[in-house]
């Protein structure tokens, strides 16, 4: 009996988890960063599609934790821990963080892609989670798909084809 492999889709400012043999995918990574956290042993992975670096940028009311690097990664780690994973064994792969538009001037506020990437790295470093592969920066959008079976992150970059990390 062959088990049907499902692709779990993660939207913008969203997160989800998947168990092998299923895969997990997100599209529309421009300045956003896609972060995959996985356990090589347990064959479980989570993916968050992060839009902004810090939840302090939220203007009102309750925040969507999946939207911000500082809250999404912690939330994703906690979700994986409820599935029996130990945060000390988690590994990360990241993609996205492009500078989608060119601006005159040096305003840091418009550097969303690079700021997202820096924020993701900082949170992962604080949590002592190793980044085993990354494809960040540039100025092209990406779609990523992760397999907890092979631990491969397939990255399709607009006008640049597909590669695996």
N, C-alpha and C positions, 0 to 999 in steps of 0.2 A: 504494500500500500504506500504510494507516494504521497508525502505531505505537500500540500500546495504552499508555495512560498509567497508570503504577503509582503508588499512594500508599504510600510507605515509612513505616512506623509506628515511632516511637521511644517506648520505654517509660520508666517512671520510673527515674531514675538510669542513663540510657542515652544513647547518641549514635549517629548514623549520618550518611552523606553520600548525596547524590543528584545526578544529572546531568539536565539538561533532556532531554526534556519532562516527566520524572517530578516529582512533588511529595513533600514530606516533612511529616509531621504528628505532633503529640503531644497527648495529652489529660491531664486531671487536674492542670492547673496551678492549684493553690491557692496555698500559700505558696512552691511551687517556681517557678523561673524557667526559661522556655524561651528559649534564645538561638540565633539563626540567624546563621551567618557565611556570606557568599556573595561570589562574584566576579561583578560585573555583566558583565564581558567574557567570562569562560569559561563562564558559565551552569552553575556547579556550586555547591551549597550544602551546609552541614552544620548539624545541629541537635543541641543537647544539652539534656536535661531535668535541671536542677540542683536537688537537694533541700536542700543545706546550704551555708553560706558557706565554710567552711574545712575542709580535710582534717585539721587538728589536732583536730577534734571526733571523729575516728574513734577508737574505743576499742581495737581489736585488729587484729592481723594485717595482711595486704596489703589495701590500700584499693581500692575501686571508684572509679577516677579520674573517671568520669562523674557521680558523686554530688555532687561538691564544686565550687564556683565556681573556686577557686584551681587546681584540677588539670584540670577538664573543659575549660575554654576553651583552655588550652595544648595539651592532647591533641587537641582538635578542630582547632586551627590546624595542628598537626603532620600530622594526617591529610590536611588540605586541601593542605598543601605537598607531600605525597607524590604528589598528583594533578596537580602542576604549577602550583599557585596560588602567588602571591607574597603573603606576609602584608601587605605594604605596600598591596596593592590590595583587601584584604578590607574588607567593610562589615558592620555588625551591626544586627540588629533584635531587641528583647527584649520579652517579655510575661510576666505572672504577678506573683509577689511579693505576693500579697494577704495581708492580715491576716485569716485565716479565722475566728478566734475572739476574743472580747473577754475580757480578763483584768483583774482589779483589781490595782492596783499598777503599778510602773514597771519591773519586771524586764526587762532587755534580752534575756534568754534566750528569752522567749516571742515576741519580735518576729522570728520566722524570715523571714517574707515580706520586710519592709523590709531586714533584714540580708542576705538573699540578693541583693536588688536592688543594695544598696550594694556588695557584694562583686563582683558581675558588672561593675558600672561601673568599679570600681577596677582589676580585671584588664584590662579593655578599654583603659582609659586608659594603664596601664603598657605595653601592647602597641601603643599608638598606633592603635587600631582605632576608627573613627568609628561612633557609633550613629546610624543614619539614621531610626529610628522606634522608638517604644516605647509600650506600654500596660501600665503596672504599677500596683500598689497596689490600693486598694479592698478589698472583702471578698467578691468573687465569683470562682468558679472559671472557668477558660478552657480552650478547645481552640484550637490554632493550626495553620495549614497554610501552607507557603511554596512558592511557585513560582519556580524559578530562571529561568524564561522571562520572567515579568512583574516579578519582584522584589517581588511583593505578598505581604504576610503577612495572611492572613485570620484574624480573631480572633472566635471565638464565645464570648460571655460569658454565664454562667448568668443567666437572667432579664433580660438586657439586649440580646439580639440579636447581630447580626454586623456587623462593620465591617472595613475594610482599611487597613493602613498600609504 
